[in-house]
C-alpha cells in the first residue's frame, strides 16, 4: 500500500473506530476505497459510527462492518478477528483513553493504573498479536518451498499521543486530549500550555480528519514514525529515540536529539521543577499540611 490508490479493495481493521481519530481514520480509509471493519466496546456508538463511515465510501461494493468487543481481552480479540469474513491487510490500533484516571500518582487508585494498561496497552498489543498470528498461519498454509515473487504487504499502525514520549505530573494515566481537559490537574495544564478554553485548543491544533489524512498518506509512503501534525511531537521523539531507527538518513533526528537533550530539556526541567514546587506548596497550604 504505497499510494492512496492501492487502498482500493483492501481490508482494514480499525480498533477504537467508533469515535474521535479512530472514526476519522476509518472515514478516510473508506473514502480511498478500502473495506473497513471497526472495533470498539459500546454497540451504540459503533452503530452510529458505521452509518457515518458508510457515507464516505467511494464504491457501492465496499463493506463497512462494526464489531462490539472488549479489546483488552486477548481471547475475545483473537476470536473476533478470526470470525471476520475476510482477513485484514492492515490494522490501525487507535483505541485508548482514560480521561477519568487523570491525577497525581498519590491521588489515583491502583485500579486506575490497571484500567490505563487495559485500555491503552492491551487494547493495542492484543489486536496486533492476534492479527500477526493469523497472518503467520496464512503464510504457512501458502508456503510451497519457493520464495514468493511478490510478497503480500501487510501493515500494523499504532496511533498514540505524543504525550507517550513524556511523563508529566498529573498525566500518569494517558488520556485523550480534549476529554482530559475536564479532569487534568491545573499544574499539568500549565506545564503543557493547555490552560485555556476548548475553543482555543481546537483553533490551535489540527482536526481529527486532518490528522487522519496525514497518517494514512504517511503510511502509504512507507513512513514508520509519523509526527506530521506537531513539531513538538517530532522533538520529543528525537530525544527519546535511543537505538530506534531514525527517519530518512537520520541526520535531522540526530542533530535535533542532541539539541533537545543539551539545551531544551535543561531549561524546561528547571522551569517545570519550580512549577511543581510552587504547586506542591500551595496544595499543602490548602490541605492544611
C-alpha contacts under 8 A as a table, 3 or more apart, distances in Angstrom:
res1	aa1	res2	aa2	distance
1	X	4	X	7.32
1	X	6	X	5.27
1	X	7	X	6.29
1	X	153	X	7.07
1	X	220	X	5.50
2	X	6	X	6.80
2	X	219	X	7.58
2	X	220	X	4.24
2	X	221	X	5.24
2	X	222	X	6.46
3	X	6	X	5.50
3	X	7	X	7.39
3	X	217	X	7.51
3	X	220	X	4.96
3	X	221	X	6.58
4	X	7	X	5.61
4	X	8	X	7.92
4	X	32	X	6.36
4	X	217	X	6.99
4	X	220	X	6.44
5	X	8	X	5.97
5	X	32	X	6.83
5	X	33	X	7.92
6	X	9	X	7.93
6	X	10	X	7.70
7	X	10	X	5.29
7	X	29	X	7.44
7	X	32	X	6.04
7	X	33	X	5.91
7	X	34	X	5.38
8	X	32	X	6.14
8	X	33	X	4.04
8	X	34	X	5.04
9	X	33	X	6.00
9	X	34	X	5.15
9	X	35	X	6.29
9	X	62	X	7.54
10	X	33	X	7.58
10	X	34	X	4.94
10	X	35	X	5.98
10	X	88	X	7.67
10	X	89	X	6.19
11	X	34	X	5.95
11	X	35	X	4.78
11	X	36	X	6.03
11	X	37	X	7.79
11	X	86	X	7.38
11	X	87	X	7.01
11	X	88	X	4.80
11	X	89	X	5.29
11	X	90	X	6.76
12	X	34	X	6.72
12	X	35	X	6.14
12	X	36	X	4.99
12	X	37	X	6.36
12	X	88	X	5.35
12	X	89	X	5.87
12	X	90	X	4.87
12	X	91	X	5.76
12	X	92	X	7.56
13	X	36	X	5.92
13	X	37	X	4.87
13	X	38	X	5.94
13	X	39	X	7.55
13	X	88	X	6.22
13	X	90	X	6.34
13	X	91	X	4.78
13	X	92	X	6.25
14	X	17	X	5.47
14	X	22	X	6.76
14	X	26	X	6.77
14	X	36	X	7.25
14	X	37	X	6.20
14	X	38	X	4.81
14	X	39	X	6.21
14	X	91	X	5.88
14	X	92	X	4.75
14	X	93	X	6.10
14	X	94	X	6.88
15	X	22	X	6.99
15	X	38	X	5.79
15	X	39	X	4.66
15	X	40	X	6.15
15	X	71	X	7.94
15	X	91	X	7.85
15	X	92	X	6.36
15	X	93	X	5.14
15	X	94	X	5.43
15	X	95	X	5.25
16	X	19	X	6.80
16	X	22	X	5.29
16	X	23	X	7.46
16	X	38	X	6.97
16	X	39	X	5.85
16	X	40	X	5.09
16	X	93	X	7.21
16	X	94	X	5.17
16	X	95	X	3.78
16	X	96	X	7.01
17	X	20	X	7.70
17	X	21	X	7.64
17	X	22	X	4.14
17	X	23	X	4.48
17	X	24	X	7.92
17	X	25	X	7.76
17	X	26	X	6.48
17	X	38	X	4.86
17	X	39	X	5.94
17	X	40	X	6.46
17	X	46	X	7.55
17	X	49	X	7.44
17	X	94	X	7.21
17	X	95	X	7.36
18	X	22	X	6.63
18	X	23	X	5.46
18	X	38	X	6.89
18	X	39	X	7.28
18	X	40	X	6.19
18	X	45	X	5.64
18	X	46	X	4.80
18	X	48	X	7.70
18	X	49	X	5.16
18	X	50	X	7.62
19	X	22	X	5.81
19	X	23	X	4.75
19	X	24	X	7.55
19	X	45	X	7.37
19	X	49	X	6.82
20	X	23	X	5.56
20	X	24	X	6.42
20	X	208	X	6.57
21	X	24	X	4.89
21	X	25	X	6.03
21	X	94	X	7.28
21	X	208	X	5.06
21	X	209	X	7.26
21	X	211	X	7.69
21	X	212	X	6.58
22	X	25	X	5.20
22	X	26	X	6.23
22	X	94	X	5.44
22	X	95	X	7.16
23	X	26	X	4.97
23	X	27	X	6.15
23	X	49	X	6.71
23	X	53	X	7.43
24	X	27	X	5.09
24	X	28	X	6.23
24	X	208	X	5.92
24	X	209	X	5.16
24	X	212	X	5.86
25	X	28	X	5.09
25	X	29	X	6.11
25	X	209	X	7.19
25	X	212	X	4.75
25	X	213	X	7.12
25	X	216	X	7.55
26	X	29	X	5.09
26	X	30	X	6.12
26	X	36	X	6.59
26	X	38	X	7.52
26	X	53	X	6.64
27	X	30	X	5.10
27	X	31	X	6.17
27	X	52	X	7.84
27	X	53	X	4.94
27	X	54	X	7.91
27	X	56	X	5.85
27	X	57	X	7.90
28	X	31	X	5.06
28	X	32	X	6.49
28	X	56	X	7.49
28	X	209	X	7.62
28	X	212	X	6.83
28	X	213	X	6.38
28	X	216	X	7.87
29	X	32	X	5.19
29	X	33	X	6.67
29	X	34	X	5.59
29	X	35	X	7.95
29	X	36	X	7.25
29	X	216	X	7.69
30	X	33	X	5.22
30	X	34	X	5.03
30	X	35	X	6.52
30	X	36	X	6.52
30	X	53	X	6.92
30	X	54	X	7.59
30	X	56	X	5.74
30	X	57	X	4.85
30	X	58	X	6.98
30	X	62	X	7.87
31	X	34	X	7.42
31	X	56	X	4.98
31	X	57	X	4.96
31	X	58	X	5.43
32	X	57	X	7.54
32	X	58	X	6.75
33	X	57	X	6.43
33	X	58	X	5.63
33	X	59	X	6.69
33	X	62	X	6.97
34	X	62	X	6.87
35	X	62	X	5.37
35	X	63	X	4.97
35	X	64	X	5.95
36	X	63	X	6.51
36	X	64	X	4.99
36	X	65	X	6.37
37	X	64	X	5.73
37	X	65	X	4.50
37	X	66	X	5.56
37	X	67	X	7.36
38	X	46	X	7.62
38	X	50	X	7.78
38	X	64	X	7.93
38	X	65	X	6.32
38	X	66	X	4.88
38	X	67	X	6.26
39	X	46	X	7.67
39	X	66	X	6.02
39	X	67	X	4.92
39	X	68	X	5.91
39	X	69	X	6.52
39	X	71	X	7.93
40	X	43	X	7.72
40	X	46	X	6.73
40	X	67	X	6.70
40	X	68	X	5.29
40	X	69	X	5.69
40	X	70	X	6.99
40	X	71	X	7.13
40	X	95	X	7.50
41	X	68	X	5.08
41	X	69	X	4.88
41	X	70	X	5.34
41	X	71	X	7.33
42	X	45	X	5.99
42	X	46	X	6.29
42	X	68	X	6.06
42	X	69	X	7.74
43	X	46	X	5.01
43	X	47	X	6.12
43	X	67	X	7.85
43	X	68	X	5.57
44	X	47	X	5.32
44	X	48	X	6.41
45	X	48	X	5.06
45	X	49	X	5.98
46	X	49	X	5.07
46	X	50	X	6.06
46	X	66	X	6.15
46	X	67	X	7.50
46	X	68	X	7.19
47	X	50	X	5.14
47	X	51	X	6.43
47	X	66	X	6.93
48	X	51	X	5.29
48	X	52	X	6.40
49	X	52	X	5.03
49	X	53	X	6.04
50	X	53	X	5.16
50	X	54	X	6.06
50	X	64	X	6.57
50	X	65	X	6.79
50	X	66	X	6.32
51	X	54	X	5.15
51	X	55	X	6.88
52	X	55	X	5.53
52	X	56	X	7.48
53	X	56	X	5.48
53	X	57	X	7.27
53	X	64	X	7.38
54	X	57	X	5.69
54	X	64	X	6.35
57	X	60	X	7.21
57	X	62	X	6.60
58	X	62	X	7.70
59	X	62	X	5.75
67	X	80	X	7.89
69	X	76	X	7.20
69	X	77	X	7.20
69	X	80	X	7.85
70	X	73	X	5.74
70	X	76	X	7.18
70	X	77	X	7.39
71	X	74	X	7.13
71	X	76	X	7.56
71	X	77	X	5.97
71	X	119	X	7.73
71	X	122	X	7.27
71	X	123	X	4.72
71	X	124	X	7.80
71	X	126	X	7.17
71	X	127	X	7.16
72	X	77	X	7.87
72	X	118	X	5.25
72	X	119	X	6.51
72	X	122	X	5.08
72	X	123	X	4.74
72	X	126	X	6.90
73	X	76	X	5.48
73	X	77	X	6.23
73	X	122	X	7.90
73	X	123	X	7.99
73	X	126	X	7.51
74	X	77	X	5.20
74	X	78	X	6.20
74	X	126	X	5.33
74	X	127	X	7.57
74	X	130	X	7.72
75	X	78	X	5.19
75	X	79	X	6.13
76	X	79	X	5.04
76	X	80	X	6.00
77	X	80	X	5.12
77	X	81	X	6.12
77	X	126	X	6.92
77	X	127	X	6.17
77	X	130	X	6.93
78	X	81	X	5.29
78	X	82	X	6.21
78	X	126	X	7.95
78	X	127	X	7.26
78	X	130	X	5.06
78	X	131	X	7.62
79	X	82	X	5.26
79	X	83	X	6.12
80	X	83	X	5.05
80	X	84	X	6.67
81	X	84	X	5.60
81	X	87	X	7.86
81	X	130	X	7.32
81	X	131	X	7.16
82	X	87	X	7.75
82	X	134	X	7.55
84	X	87	X	6.84
88	X	91	X	6.99
88	X	131	X	7.88
89	X	153	X	7.45
89	X	154	X	5.17
89	X	155	X	6.78
90	X	154	X	5.56
90	X	155	X	4.67
90	X	156	X	5.72
90	X	157	X	7.83
91	X	128	X	7.50
91	X	155	X	6.36
91	X	156	X	4.77
91	X	157	X	6.16
92	X	156	X	6.02
92	X	157	X	4.78
92	X	158	X	6.14
92	X	159	X	7.21
93	X	123	X	7.88
93	X	124	X	5.53
93	X	127	X	7.67
93	X	128	X	7.81
93	X	156	X	7.53
93	X	157	X	6.08
93	X	158	X	4.92
93	X	159	X	5.94
94	X	124	X	7.57
94	X	158	X	6.66
94	X	159	X	5.19
94	X	160	X	7.10
95	X	119	X	7.27
95	X	120	X	6.81
95	X	123	X	6.41
95	X	124	X	7.01
96	X	119	X	5.19
96	X	120	X	4.55
96	X	123	X	7.14
96	X	175	X	7.42
96	X	176	X	7.40
97	X	116	X	7.62
97	X	119	X	6.53
97	X	120	X	6.54
97	X	174	X	6.39
97	X	175	X	4.32
97	X	176	X	4.95
98	X	101	X	5.48
98	X	102	X	7.32
98	X	115	X	7.57
98	X	116	X	6.17
98	X	119	X	7.29
98	X	173	X	6.62
98	X	174	X	6.10
98	X	175	X	4.52
98	X	176	X	6.93
98	X	180	X	7.90
99	X	102	X	5.90
99	X	174	X	7.65
99	X	175	X	4.85
99	X	176	X	6.45
99	X	179	X	5.97
99	X	180	X	4.71
99	X	183	X	6.58
100	X	180	X	7.71
100	X	183	X	6.70
101	X	108	X	6.83
101	X	112	X	5.60
101	X	113	X	7.84
101	X	116	X	7.73
101	X	173	X	6.05
101	X	175	X	7.88
101	X	183	X	7.95
102	X	108	X	7.57
102	X	170	X	6.02
102	X	171	X	5.83
102	X	172	X	7.05
102	X	173	X	6.09
102	X	174	X	7.75
102	X	175	X	7.45
102	X	180	X	7.24
102	X	183	X	5.81
102	X	184	X	5.61
102	X	185	X	7.42
103	X	107	X	6.39
103	X	108	X	6.06
103	X	169	X	7.75
103	X	170	X	4.31
103	X	171	X	6.35
103	X	172	X	7.07
103	X	173	X	7.95
103	X	183	X	7.55
103	X	184	X	6.57
103	X	185	X	6.18
104	X	107	X	5.32
104	X	108	X	6.35
104	X	169	X	6.14
104	X	170	X	4.48
104	X	171	X	7.24
104	X	172	X	6.86
105	X	108	X	5.54
105	X	109	X	7.98
105	X	170	X	7.30
105	X	172	X	6.48
108	X	112	X	6.41
109	X	112	X	5.20
109	X	113	X	7.05
110	X	113	X	5.30
110	X	114	X	6.50
111	X	114	X	4.92
111	X	115	X	6.11
112	X	115	X	5.04
112	X	116	X	6.19
112	X	173	X	7.52
113	X	116	X	4.98
113	X	117	X	6.37
113	X	173	X	6.46
114	X	117	X	5.19
114	X	118	X	6.26
115	X	118	X	5.04
115	X	119	X	5.91
116	X	119	X	5.29
116	X	120	X	5.78
116	X	121	X	7.48
116	X	173	X	5.69
116	X	174	X	6.84
117	X	120	X	5.46
117	X	121	X	4.98
117	X	122	X	6.20
118	X	121	X	5.91
118	X	122	X	4.95
118	X	123	X	6.18
119	X	122	X	6.46
119	X	123	X	5.48
120	X	123	X	5.55
120	X	124	X	6.54
120	X	174	X	7.67
121	X	124	X	5.44
121	X	125	X	6.03
122	X	125	X	4.88
122	X	126	X	5.54
123	X	126	X	5.92
123	X	127	X	6.71
124	X	127	X	5.75
124	X	128	X	6.29
124	X	158	X	7.33
125	X	128	X	5.24
125	X	129	X	6.02
126	X	129	X	5.06
126	X	130	X	6.01
127	X	130	X	5.07
127	X	131	X	6.15
128	X	131	X	5.37
128	X	132	X	6.07
128	X	156	X	6.99
129	X	132	X	5.15
129	X	133	X	6.22
130	X	133	X	5.25
130	X	134	X	6.41
131	X	134	X	4.96
131	X	135	X	6.09
132	X	135	X	5.09
132	X	136	X	6.03
133	X	136	X	5.14
133	X	137	X	6.16
134	X	137	X	5.21
134	X	138	X	6.15
135	X	138	X	5.02
135	X	139	X	6.17
136	X	139	X	5.16
136	X	140	X	6.23
137	X	140	X	5.08
137	X	141	X	6.35
138	X	141	X	5.22
138	X	142	X	6.49
139	X	142	X	5.21
139	X	143	X	6.09
140	X	143	X	5.18
143	X	146	X	7.39
144	X	147	X	7.89
148	X	151	X	5.54
157	X	219	X	7.97
160	X	164	X	7.06
161	X	164	X	5.81
161	X	176	X	7.86
162	X	165	X	5.68
162	X	166	X	7.53
162	X	233	X	5.28
162	X	236	X	7.39
163	X	166	X	5.26
163	X	167	X	6.92
163	X	174	X	7.58
164	X	167	X	7.05
164	X	174	X	7.48
165	X	236	X	6.05
165	X	237	X	6.55
165	X	240	X	6.70
166	X	236	X	7.35
167	X	171	X	6.62
167	X	172	X	6.73
168	X	171	X	5.54
168	X	172	X	7.08
168	X	188	X	6.77
168	X	191	X	7.98
169	X	172	X	6.74
169	X	187	X	7.51
169	X	188	X	6.08
170	X	184	X	6.64
170	X	185	X	5.84
170	X	187	X	7.49
170	X	188	X	5.68
171	X	174	X	6.02
171	X	175	X	7.72
171	X	184	X	7.48
171	X	188	X	7.20
175	X	179	X	7.48
175	X	180	X	5.83
176	X	179	X	5.68
176	X	180	X	5.85
177	X	180	X	5.45
177	X	181	X	6.99
178	X	181	X	5.59
178	X	198	X	7.22
179	X	182	X	6.33
179	X	183	X	7.92
180	X	183	X	5.43
180	X	184	X	5.62
181	X	184	X	5.22
181	X	189	X	7.97
181	X	198	X	7.95
184	X	188	X	6.48
184	X	189	X	6.77
185	X	188	X	5.30
185	X	189	X	6.49
186	X	189	X	5.13
186	X	190	X	6.28
186	X	195	X	7.24
187	X	190	X	5.19
187	X	191	X	6.24
187	X	275	X	7.47
187	X	276	X	7.32
187	X	279	X	6.78
188	X	191	X	5.15
188	X	192	X	6.13
189	X	192	X	5.18
189	X	193	X	5.77
189	X	194	X	4.80
189	X	195	X	4.79
190	X	193	X	5.02
190	X	194	X	6.34
190	X	195	X	5.59
191	X	194	X	7.83
191	X	272	X	6.65
191	X	275	X	7.89
192	X	195	X	7.87
194	X	201	X	7.14
196	X	200	X	6.52
196	X	201	X	7.03
197	X	200	X	5.28
197	X	201	X	6.42
198	X	201	X	4.99
198	X	202	X	6.06
199	X	202	X	5.13
199	X	203	X	6.35
200	X	203	X	5.15
200	X	204	X	6.26
201	X	204	X	4.99
201	X	205	X	6.19
202	X	205	X	5.47
202	X	206	X	7.25
202	X	207	X	7.46
203	X	206	X	7.60
206	X	210	X	6.18
206	X	211	X	6.57
206	X	229	X	6.92
207	X	210	X	5.28
207	X	211	X	6.35
208	X	211	X	5.15
208	X	212	X	5.95
209	X	212	X	5.07
209	X	213	X	6.27
210	X	213	X	5.25
210	X	214	X	6.28
211	X	214	X	5.07
211	X	215	X	6.16
211	X	228	X	7.85
211	X	229	X	6.57
212	X	215	X	5.18
212	X	216	X	6.24
213	X	216	X	5.27
213	X	217	X	6.07
214	X	217	X	5.23
214	X	218	X	6.08
214	X	228	X	6.64
214	X	229	X	7.82
215	X	218	X	5.19
215	X	219	X	6.11
215	X	226	X	6.75
215	X	228	X	7.73
216	X	219	X	5.12
216	X	220	X	6.11
217	X	220	X	5.04
217	X	221	X	6.36
218	X	221	X	5.03
218	X	222	X	6.48
218	X	223	X	5.42
218	X	224	X	7.98
218	X	226	X	6.85
219	X	222	X	5.12
219	X	223	X	5.41
219	X	224	X	6.97
220	X	223	X	7.53
223	X	226	X	6.74
223	X	247	X	7.90
224	X	247	X	7.86
225	X	247	X	7.04
227	X	230	X	5.94
227	X	231	X	7.32
227	X	233	X	5.81
227	X	234	X	5.56
228	X	231	X	7.63
229	X	233	X	7.97
230	X	233	X	5.20
230	X	234	X	6.65
231	X	234	X	5.07
231	X	235	X	6.24
232	X	235	X	5.10
232	X	236	X	6.14
233	X	236	X	5.09
233	X	237	X	6.17
234	X	237	X	5.07
234	X	238	X	6.25
235	X	238	X	5.21
235	X	239	X	6.42
235	X	256	X	6.71
235	X	257	X	7.09
235	X	260	X	6.98
236	X	239	X	5.36
236	X	240	X	6.37
237	X	240	X	5.14
237	X	241	X	5.77
238	X	241	X	5.20
238	X	253	X	5.37
238	X	254	X	7.03
238	X	256	X	6.24
238	X	257	X	4.56
238	X	260	X	7.96
239	X	242	X	7.77
239	X	256	X	7.58
239	X	257	X	4.53
239	X	258	X	7.44
239	X	260	X	6.28
239	X	261	X	6.18
240	X	257	X	7.87
241	X	244	X	5.46
241	X	245	X	7.78
241	X	246	X	7.60
241	X	257	X	7.92
245	X	250	X	7.96
246	X	249	X	7.18
246	X	250	X	4.78
246	X	253	X	6.35
246	X	254	X	7.87
247	X	250	X	5.32
247	X	253	X	6.85
248	X	251	X	7.78
249	X	252	X	7.83
250	X	253	X	5.34
250	X	254	X	6.00
251	X	254	X	5.21
251	X	255	X	6.21
252	X	255	X	5.23
252	X	256	X	5.97
253	X	256	X	5.17
253	X	257	X	5.87
254	X	257	X	5.16
254	X	258	X	6.29
255	X	258	X	5.20
255	X	259	X	6.18
256	X	259	X	4.94
256	X	260	X	6.00
257	X	260	X	5.25
257	X	261	X	5.97
258	X	261	X	5.19
258	X	262	X	6.03
259	X	262	X	5.45
259	X	263	X	5.73
259	X	264	X	6.90
260	X	263	X	5.53
260	X	264	X	4.61
260	X	265	X	6.01
261	X	264	X	6.28
261	X	265	X	5.68
261	X	266	X	7.61
262	X	265	X	6.76
262	X	266	X	6.86
263	X	266	X	5.95
263	X	267	X	6.81
264	X	267	X	5.57
264	X	268	X	6.27
265	X	268	X	4.98
265	X	269	X	5.69
266	X	269	X	5.22
266	X	270	X	6.37
267	X	270	X	5.46
267	X	271	X	6.30
268	X	271	X	5.05
268	X	272	X	5.93
269	X	272	X	5.17
269	X	273	X	5.92
270	X	273	X	5.17
270	X	274	X	6.22
271	X	274	X	5.30
271	X	275	X	6.38
272	X	275	X	4.93
272	X	276	X	6.12
273	X	276	X	5.02
273	X	277	X	6.21
274	X	277	X	5.18
274	X	278	X	6.17
275	X	278	X	5.12
275	X	279	X	6.03
276	X	279	X	5.06
276	X	280	X	5.95
277	X	280	X	5.06
277	X	281	X	6.13
278	X	281	X	5.23
278	X	282	X	6.24
279	X	282	X	5.11
279	X	283	X	6.02
280	X	283	X	5.02
280	X	284	X	6.03
281	X	284	X	5.06
281	X	285	X	6.34
282	X	285	X	5.17
282	X	286	X	6.31
283	X	286	X	5.07
283	X	287	X	6.15
284	X	287	X	5.18
284	X	288	X	5.95
284	X	289	X	4.94
285	X	288	X	5.00
285	X	289	X	5.99
286	X	289	X	7.74
